[in-house]
């Protein structure tokens, strides 16, 4: 079974940067569509960014131009580079692994707090 472990969150000032990592075990990520989601306090989980097995990326409008998703298949890891962070980016960030319409169980997430 695929397991996802997110890391790299923390406290950062507005305008700063963070790089999140998602280490995947239990299966090679080569065939998976990978993504990042986030959930702010009192809000529903929302999609942030995705990357296909072929490396095509797409982003939510709220993060386009500031966040970059990438994958290292050799390391079985997915990254989210977050630049120009805003207080509204504060949330718990989760990665996802999808294949054939089925999603792997969520990991524990990593907390990002952006202070103004």
Sine and cosine of phi, psi and omega as CSV:
sin_phi,cos_phi,sin_psi,cos_psi,sin_omega,cos_omega
0.00,0.00,0.66,-0.75,-0.01,-1.00
-0.95,0.33,0.72,-0.69,0.11,-0.99
-0.85,-0.53,0.66,-0.75,-0.05,-1.00
-0.89,-0.46,0.76,-0.65,0.02,-1.00
-0.78,-0.63,0.93,-0.36,0.00,-1.00
-1.00,-0.01,0.52,-0.85,0.05,-1.00
-0.42,-0.91,0.17,-0.99,0.09,-1.00
0.97,-0.24,-0.07,1.00,0.02,-1.00
-0.95,0.31,0.10,-1.00,0.02,-1.00
0.23,-0.97,-0.21,-0.98,0.02,-1.00
-0.98,-0.22,0.78,-0.63,-0.03,-1.00
-0.60,-0.80,0.49,-0.87,0.05,-1.00
-0.98,0.21,0.43,-0.90,0.07,-1.00
-0.82,0.57,0.67,-0.74,-0.06,-1.00
1.00,-0.04,-0.19,0.98,-0.02,-1.00
-0.99,0.11,-0.10,-0.99,-0.07,-1.00
-0.73,-0.68,0.46,-0.89,0.14,-0.99
-0.59,-0.81,0.45,-0.89,0.09,-1.00
-0.84,-0.54,0.90,-0.43,0.04,-1.00
-1.00,-0.04,0.54,-0.84,0.06,-1.00
-0.83,-0.56,0.50,-0.87,0.09,-1.00
-0.74,-0.67,0.96,-0.28,0.03,-1.00
-1.00,0.02,0.76,-0.65,-0.08,-1.00
-0.92,-0.38,0.72,-0.69,0.08,-1.00
-0.77,-0.64,0.31,-0.95,0.04,-1.00
0.99,-0.11,-0.30,0.95,0.01,-1.00
-0.21,-0.98,0.44,-0.90,0.12,-0.99
-0.95,0.31,0.66,-0.75,-0.02,-1.00
-0.99,0.15,-0.02,1.00,-0.12,-0.99
-0.79,0.61,-0.64,0.77,-0.10,-0.99
-1.00,-0.03,-0.09,1.00,-0.13,-0.99
-1.00,-0.03,0.59,-0.81,0.29,-0.96
-0.99,0.12,0.85,-0.52,-0.06,-1.00
-0.96,-0.28,0.44,-0.90,-0.01,-1.00
-0.42,-0.91,0.16,-0.99,0.10,-0.99
-0.82,-0.57,0.67,-0.75,0.09,-1.00
-0.81,-0.59,0.24,-0.97,0.10,-1.00
-0.57,-0.82,0.43,-0.90,0.03,-1.00
-0.68,-0.74,0.91,-0.41,0.06,-1.00
-1.00,0.06,0.38,-0.92,0.00,-1.00
-0.82,0.57,0.78,-0.63,0.05,-1.00
0.97,0.23,0.11,0.99,-0.03,-1.00
-0.84,-0.54,0.30,-0.96,0.05,-1.00
-0.97,0.23,0.41,-0.91,0.07,-1.00
-0.91,0.40,0.68,-0.73,-0.02,-1.00
-0.79,-0.61,0.52,-0.85,0.04,-1.00
-0.96,0.28,0.62,-0.79,-0.04,-1.00
-0.90,-0.43,-0.76,0.65,-0.08,-1.00
-0.36,-0.93,0.41,-0.91,0.03,-1.00
-0.60,-0.80,0.42,-0.91,0.05,-1.00
-0.61,-0.79,0.78,-0.63,-0.02,-1.00
-0.98,0.18,0.13,-0.99,0.04,-1.00
-0.89,0.46,-0.42,0.91,0.02,-1.00
-1.00,0.01,-0.02,1.00,0.08,-1.00
1.00,-0.10,0.08,1.00,0.05,-1.00
-0.97,0.24,0.66,-0.75,-0.08,-1.00
-0.87,-0.49,0.44,-0.90,0.18,-0.98
-0.50,-0.87,0.35,-0.94,-0.19,-0.98
-0.65,-0.76,0.47,-0.88,0.18,-0.98
-0.92,0.40,0.53,-0.85,-0.03,-1.00
-0.85,0.53,-0.54,0.84,-0.08,-1.00
-0.93,0.37,-0.31,0.95,-0.05,-1.00
-0.86,-0.50,-0.07,1.00,-0.06,-1.00
-0.86,0.51,0.74,-0.67,-0.01,-1.00
1.00,0.01,-0.22,0.98,0.00,-1.00
-0.90,-0.43,-0.56,0.83,-0.04,-1.00
-0.95,-0.30,0.52,-0.85,0.06,-1.00
-0.71,-0.70,0.83,-0.56,0.07,-1.00
-0.99,-0.14,0.63,-0.78,0.04,-1.00
-0.54,-0.84,0.24,-0.97,0.00,-1.00
-0.66,-0.76,0.59,-0.81,0.09,-1.00
-0.85,-0.53,0.99,-0.11,-0.07,-1.00
-0.90,0.44,-0.52,0.85,0.00,-1.00
-0.91,0.41,-0.54,0.84,0.01,-1.00
-0.99,-0.11,-0.02,1.00,-0.03,-1.00
0.81,0.58,0.68,0.73,-0.12,-0.99
-0.69,-0.72,0.58,-0.81,0.08,-1.00
-0.88,-0.48,0.57,-0.82,-0.05,-1.00
-0.83,-0.56,0.40,-0.92,0.17,-0.99
-0.71,-0.70,0.96,-0.30,0.08,-1.00
-1.00,0.06,0.85,-0.53,-0.05,-1.00
-0.89,-0.45,0.89,-0.45,0.01,-1.00
-0.89,-0.45,0.28,-0.96,0.03,-1.00
0.76,0.65,0.76,0.65,-0.08,-1.00
-0.91,0.41,0.55,-0.84,-0.01,-1.00
-0.85,-0.52,0.40,-0.92,0.04,-1.00
-0.81,0.58,-0.54,0.84,0.00,-1.00
-0.95,0.31,-0.09,1.00,0.11,-0.99
-0.99,0.11,-0.12,0.99,0.01,-1.00
-0.87,0.50,0.82,-0.57,-0.05,-1.00
-0.02,-1.00,0.15,-0.99,0.23,-0.97
-1.00,-0.02,0.78,-0.62,-0.07,-1.00
-0.97,-0.24,0.71,-0.71,-0.01,-1.00
-0.81,-0.59,0.58,-0.81,0.14,-0.99
-0.98,-0.20,0.32,-0.95,-0.04,-1.00
-0.71,-0.70,0.46,-0.89,0.07,-1.00
-0.74,-0.67,0.86,-0.52,-0.07,-1.00
-0.80,-0.60,0.69,-0.72,0.07,-1.00
-0.56,-0.83,0.81,-0.59,0.03,-1.00
0.87,0.48,0.53,0.85,0.02,-1.00
0.99,0.12,-0.03,1.00,0.00,-1.00
-0.95,-0.31,0.71,-0.71,-0.02,-1.00
-0.97,-0.24,0.63,-0.78,0.12,-0.99
-0.96,0.28,0.37,-0.93,0.01,-1.00
-0.85,0.52,0.55,-0.84,0.03,-1.00
-0.92,0.39,0.49,-0.87,0.17,-0.99
-0.99,0.10,-0.23,-0.97,-0.03,-1.00
-0.99,0.13,-0.24,0.97,0.00,-1.00
0.99,0.15,0.19,-0.98,0.07,-1.00
-0.69,-0.72,0.73,-0.69,-0.11,-0.99
-0.99,0.13,0.75,-0.66,0.12,-0.99
-0.87,-0.49,0.80,-0.59,0.05,-1.00
-0.82,-0.57,0.84,-0.54,0.00,-1.00
-0.92,-0.38,0.89,-0.45,-0.02,-1.00
-1.00,-0.04,0.54,-0.84,-0.03,-1.00
-1.00,0.01,0.00,0.00,0.00,0.00
